[in-house]
Amino acid sequence: MNFDRDFRGDTIHPSVMQIMDQIGLADKLLQLPHTEVYNVPVQIAGGPLTLADFRHLKTRFPYIAMIPQAHFLEFITAEAKRYPNFHLVMGARVEKLIEEDGYIHGVHYRGQDGWHEVRAALTVAADGRFSRVRKLAGFEPVQTAQAMDVLWFRLPRKPGDSRESSGRLGGGHILIMLNRADYWQMGYVIPKGGYQKLRAAGLPALRQEIAGLLPEWADRLDTIQEWKQVSVLSVESSRLPRWYRPGLLLIGDAAHVMSPVGGVGINYAIQDAVVAANVLSEPLKAGKIRLRDLAEVQRQRAWPTRIIQAFQNFIQRRVV
């Protein structure tokens, strides 16, 4: 088991690099193979457009660090293993919450070796956009933007290719090109239901659409020979009105599902985790987590989440 997924993002934003610096891990993290993106270029019908320029930020890290998320997660978990109370279980699935008198005391999960129980003073769900814990806890997210389909596939790199990740906009579609060293990880964002139409039209139609945005790579598109080379992720941005119940806190995409626009998902999840640690460390030491403590985590993070989701929605409505 590993963290590798085609649809994981690669972007570590300056704010998260500062967090890594504060805990003494930034320099070590940057020893991993990575590229540094100082501005965000996209190609539109009228020519090149710079969406963001980080060079004027007052920080040691005026750039987005492009690190494959699988490598970043491997790095973080390796560092966490230095702590005796850290235990990572891969291939586990939460099947049931341990609830007693309205309070969540942990989870029952199914691992590769059978059923297990974990009890905790506080259960934190960071299990992503399809959060199992969110569903088991009875939370109902509110949709914040129109749904999209994202098609993920790989294209070969060639000598002389740019090292920079970039994007193309046009025709109601967004094409993302992520440099994964040995290949290009491509993300093709289309309106909801577009995948079924493309699938019905056949692979030549898909190759033709992408070539319309990226004509200089048209010859590489012939490497897409089977639909099994294309993974589809249905994205529906949403957020929970309330991120917590007694004994339970949801963070990251479990609490607020982000779209791929801006590559913000893991960055906002990390910032949620930092706020949660700062707010809840003393109550945890005291052995008592109150609802108002959990509410304070949401209070501090709700506004930034609403702002970025509004921005993502604006971009999606203008482009997709």
C-alpha positions in Angstrom: 0.0 0.0 0.0 1.2 3.5 -0.8 -0.1 7.1 -1.2 0.2 7.2 -5.0 -2.9 8.4 -6.8 -3.1 9.9 -10.2 -5.6 12.6 -9.0 -3.5 13.9 -6.1 -2.3 17.5 -6.5 1.3 18.6 -6.3 1.1 22.2 -4.9 2.6 23.2 -1.6 1.7 26.9 -1.1 3.9 29.5 0.5 1.7 29.6 3.6 2.3 25.8 4.1 6.0 26.2 3.5 6.1 28.7 6.3 4.3 26.2 8.6 6.9 23.6 7.6 9.6 26.1 8.4 8.1 26.8 11.8 8.3 23.1 12.8 11.8 22.8 11.4 11.1 20.7 8.3 11.1 23.1 5.4 14.8 22.7 4.4 14.5 18.9 4.7 11.3 18.9 2.6 13.0 20.9 -0.1 15.7 18.2 -0.4 13.0 16.1 -2.2 12.9 16.5 -6.0 10.7 19.5 -6.6 10.2 22.5 -8.8 9.5 26.1 -7.7 6.7 28.0 -9.4 7.1 31.8 -8.9 4.1 32.7 -11.0 1.1 30.8 -12.4 1.0 31.0 -16.2 -2.0 29.9 -18.2 -2.6 30.1 -22.0 -6.0 31.5 -23.1 -7.3 32.4 -26.5 -5.9 35.9 -26.3 -2.4 34.7 -25.3 -0.5 34.0 -22.1 -2.0 35.2 -18.8 -0.4 35.3 -15.4 -3.0 34.3 -12.7 -0.7 34.9 -9.7 2.9 36.2 -9.0 4.4 35.1 -5.7 7.7 36.9 -6.0 6.6 39.9 -4.0 5.5 37.9 -1.0 7.4 38.7 2.2 8.5 35.2 2.9 11.4 32.8 2.5 9.3 30.9 0.1 7.9 33.2 -2.6 6.8 30.3 -4.7 4.6 27.2 -4.9 6.7 24.1 -4.3 5.6 21.4 -6.8 6.1 18.1 -5.0 4.2 15.0 -5.9 1.7 14.7 -3.0 2.5 11.0 -2.6 6.1 12.0 -1.8 5.0 14.8 0.5 2.7 12.4 2.5 5.6 9.8 2.7 7.8 12.6 4.0 5.3 13.7 6.7 4.5 10.2 7.9 8.2 9.3 8.1 8.8 12.4 10.3 5.7 11.5 12.4 7.1 8.0 13.1 9.7 9.6 15.3 7.0 10.1 17.9 6.2 7.0 20.0 2.4 7.6 20.0 2.1 7.8 16.2 0.7 4.8 14.5 -0.2 4.6 10.8 -2.5 1.9 9.4 -2.6 1.6 5.6 -5.5 -0.1 3.8 -7.9 0.6 6.7 -11.6 1.4 6.3 -13.7 3.0 9.0 -16.9 1.0 9.3 -18.6 2.3 12.4 -18.3 5.1 14.9 -18.1 4.3 18.6 -20.9 6.4 20.0 -22.0 6.4 23.6 -24.6 8.8 25.0 -24.3 11.1 22.0 -20.5 11.3 22.3 -18.0 9.9 19.6 -15.4 7.9 21.4 -13.5 6.5 18.4 -14.0 4.1 15.5 -14.3 0.5 14.5 -12.3 -0.1 11.3 -11.6 -3.0 9.0 -7.9 -3.6 8.3 -6.0 -6.1 6.2 -5.9 -8.4 9.2 -9.6 -8.0 10.3 -11.6 -5.8 12.6 -10.1 -3.3 15.1 -11.3 -0.7 17.5 -9.6 2.6 18.3 -10.8 4.8 21.2 -9.9 8.4 21.6 -10.7 11.6 23.5 -11.2 13.3 20.1 -11.6 11.7 16.7 -10.4 13.9 13.8 -11.7 13.0 10.4 -9.4 14.0 7.6 -10.5 11.4 5.2 -11.1 13.6 2.2 -13.9 14.5 -0.2 -15.6 11.1 0.0 -15.3 11.1 3.8 -16.6 7.9 5.3 -16.7 9.4 8.8 -18.8 12.3 7.5 -21.4 10.0 6.2 -21.4 7.8 9.3 -21.8 10.8 11.5 -24.8 12.0 9.6 -23.4 15.2 8.3 -25.1 16.7 5.1 -22.8 19.0 3.1 -24.2 22.0 1.2 -23.1 22.3 -2.4 -21.2 25.5 -3.1 -20.4 25.3 -6.9 -21.5 23.4 -9.9 -20.1 19.9 -10.2 -17.4 19.0 -12.7 -15.7 16.0 -14.2 -11.9 15.8 -14.1 -10.1 13.4 -16.4 -6.7 12.3 -15.2 -4.2 10.7 -17.6 -0.5 10.7 -18.3 1.5 11.9 -21.3 5.2 11.3 -22.0 7.8 13.9 -21.3 10.3 14.7 -24.1 13.8 16.2 -24.0 13.6 20.0 -24.0 10.2 20.1 -22.3 9.8 22.9 -19.7 10.1 22.0 -16.1 7.2 24.2 -15.2 3.7 23.0 -14.5 1.1 25.1 -16.3 -2.4 25.2 -17.6 -4.6 26.1 -20.6 -8.1 27.6 -20.6 -10.5 27.6 -23.5 -13.8 26.3 -24.9 -15.3 25.8 -21.5 -12.5 23.5 -20.4 -9.4 23.7 -18.2 -6.3 21.6 -18.9 -3.7 21.2 -16.2 -0.2 19.9 -16.9 1.8 18.8 -13.8 5.5 17.9 -14.2 6.0 14.5 -12.5 9.7 14.3 -13.6 9.3 11.1 -15.7 5.9 12.1 -17.3 3.3 14.8 -17.4 0.3 14.3 -15.2 -2.6 15.8 -17.1 -5.9 17.0 -15.6 -8.8 17.9 -18.0 -11.6 19.7 -16.3 -15.0 19.6 -18.2 -18.6 20.2 -17.2 -20.4 17.5 -15.2 -21.6 14.7 -17.6 -19.0 15.6 -20.2 -17.1 12.3 -19.5 -20.1 10.2 -20.5 -20.4 12.2 -23.8 -16.7 11.8 -24.6 -16.8 8.1 -23.7 -19.7 7.7 -26.1 -17.9 9.6 -28.9 -14.7 7.6 -28.4 -11.0 8.2 -27.7 -10.4 10.1 -31.0 -12.9 12.8 -29.8 -11.0 13.1 -26.5 -7.7 13.4 -28.2 -9.1 16.0 -30.6 -10.6 18.1 -27.8 -7.3 18.1 -25.9 -5.3 18.9 -29.0 -7.5 21.9 -29.5 -6.1 23.3 -26.2 -2.6 21.9 -26.6 -1.8 21.5 -30.4 1.9 21.3 -29.9 1.5 18.0 -28.0 -1.0 16.5 -30.5 1.5 13.7 -31.4 1.8 12.6 -27.7 -2.0 12.2 -27.4 -1.7 9.0 -29.6 -0.3 7.3 -26.5 -3.8 7.3 -25.0 -5.0 4.0 -26.6 -7.5 2.7 -24.0 -10.0 4.3 -21.6 -8.4 2.5 -18.7 -5.5 5.0 -19.1 -8.0 7.7 -18.2 -9.3 8.1 -14.6 -12.3 10.2 -13.9 -13.0 12.1 -10.7 -16.3 13.7 -10.2 -15.8 17.0 -8.2 -18.7 18.6 -6.3 -17.5 21.5 -4.1 -19.4 21.7 -0.8 -19.0 22.6 2.8 -20.6 21.5 6.1 -22.7 24.0 8.0 -21.1 22.5 11.2 -17.8 20.7 11.3 -18.1 18.9 14.6 -20.1 16.8 17.0 -19.3 15.9 20.6 -15.9 14.0 20.4 -15.6 14.5 16.6 -14.1 17.1 14.4 -13.9 17.2 10.6 -11.2 19.0 8.7 -9.9 19.4 5.1 -12.1 18.1 2.3 -14.1 16.1 4.9 -15.4 19.5 6.1 -15.2 21.5 2.9 -14.7 19.9 -0.5 -12.5 22.0 -2.7 -12.4 21.9 -6.5 -9.1 21.5 -8.3 -9.0 25.2 -9.1 -5.8 26.7 -7.5 -4.6 23.4 -6.1 -5.6 24.5 -2.6 -7.0 21.2 -1.1 -4.1 19.9 0.9 -3.0 23.4 1.8 -6.3 24.3 3.4 -6.4 20.9 5.2 -3.0 21.5 6.7 -4.0 25.0 7.9 -7.1 23.4 9.4 -4.9 20.9 11.2 -2.6 23.7 12.6 -5.5 25.7 13.9 -7.0 22.6 15.5 -3.7 21.8 17.2 -3.3 25.3 18.5 -6.9 25.5 19.8 -7.3 22.0 21.2 -3.9 21.1 22.6 -4.6 22.6 26.1 -8.2 21.2 26.3 -6.7 17.8 25.3 -4.1 18.1 28.0 -6.8 18.9 30.5 -8.8 15.9 29.4 -11.9 17.8 28.4 -12.9 18.8 24.9 -15.9 21.1 25.0 -18.2 21.8 22.0 -17.1 25.5 22.1 -13.5 24.4 21.6 -14.5 22.5 18.5 -16.6 25.5 17.4 -13.6 27.8 17.7 -11.6 25.7 15.2 -14.5 26.1 12.7 -14.8 29.8 13.5 -11.2 30.5 12.7 -11.2 28.5 9.5 -14.7 29.0 8.1 -14.1 32.5 6.6 -10.9 31.6 4.6 -12.7 28.5 3.3 -15.7 30.5 2.2 -13.4 33.0 0.4 -11.5 30.4 -1.6 -14.6 28.5 -2.5 -16.2 31.7 -3.8 -13.1 32.3 -5.9 -13.1 28.8 -7.2 -16.8 29.1 -8.1 -16.1 32.4 -9.9 -13.4 30.8 -12.0 -15.6 27.7 -12.7 -18.5 29.8 -13.8 -16.3 31.9 -16.1 -14.5 29.0 -17.7 -16.2 25.6 -17.4 
